[in-house]
Amino acid sequence: MSSTSSASYDFYYITLIFLLMAKGTTFTLVNRCDYTVWPGILSNAGSSGLDTTGFQLQPRATRSFQDQPGWSGRFWGRTGCSFDPKDTGVGRCATGDCGSNQIECNGAGAAPPATLAEFTIGSSAPDFYDVSLVDGYNLPMIVQPVGGSGACGLTGCVTDLNRKCPNELRAGDGQGCKSACEAFGNPEYCCSGAYGSPDTCRPSVYSEMFKNACPRSYSYAYDDATSIFTCSGADYTITFCPSVTSQKSSRDSSSSPISGLPHAGGR
């Protein structure tokens, strides 16, 4: 092979690798609830936005997005929404509302209580992801890596916590379950002030209730050890109401935690 041909081959090979690395991560949102969900999307500061910041997702519908390497942000599901299609989609949601008064959230986050799927996509390092109940809970959700290498664990919350929610944490006529921080504002529940470190902020009876029901989800601010997952080079499927037992038409207070779902390991 001539030196010119060799140089051309090397250039092609390097370009191909670069393109594969730069393709980004695909997020696929799936609604298996028997009711409409309005997902919200918030990109962190410094991350380019996705195609939308909020949309309607009918039962059994899916929608996919592709980010750029290095993206970070969160997804959540809004429920009980009412938007006027004749007035540019103005409306409100019973849970997870982003305060924009329209389907697009436009850079606003979810009003608690809301189940959150959080991601930091690595450019040359592993992705970090979790499902958080730190801001409370409004509907079941799981995150499943597709492909990728590493631990790549399935995470989320399948249990219907709205049925198990103590009266003092109930929100939205039982459509959401507040965190103890949101309900009471005490520093020991919010991990603030004198309780603003892992050594001083410990699990409460309320966060332990969340953790027992959803052992792979964040239950309070410093619940890192069993709640953060990593994977390299994966796409991700985010499913609302991943099991039949979490749907409104067939709710069961004995619905199983995420350990009852198939394991999703790295490939």
Secondary structure, DSSP 8 states (H G I E B T S, - for coil): --HHHHHHHHHHHHHHHHHHHHT--EEEEEE-SSS-BEEEEEE-TTS---S-SB--B-TT-EEEEE--TT-EEEEEEEBS-EEEGGGTTEEE-SBS--SSSSS--TT----SS--EEEEE--SSS-EEEEEE-TT-BSS-EEEEEES-BS----EEE-S-HHHH--GGGEETTTTEE--HHHHH--HHHHT-GGG-STTT----HHHHHHHHHSTTSB-STT--TTT-EEEBS-EEEEEES-SGGGSGGG--TT---GGGS------
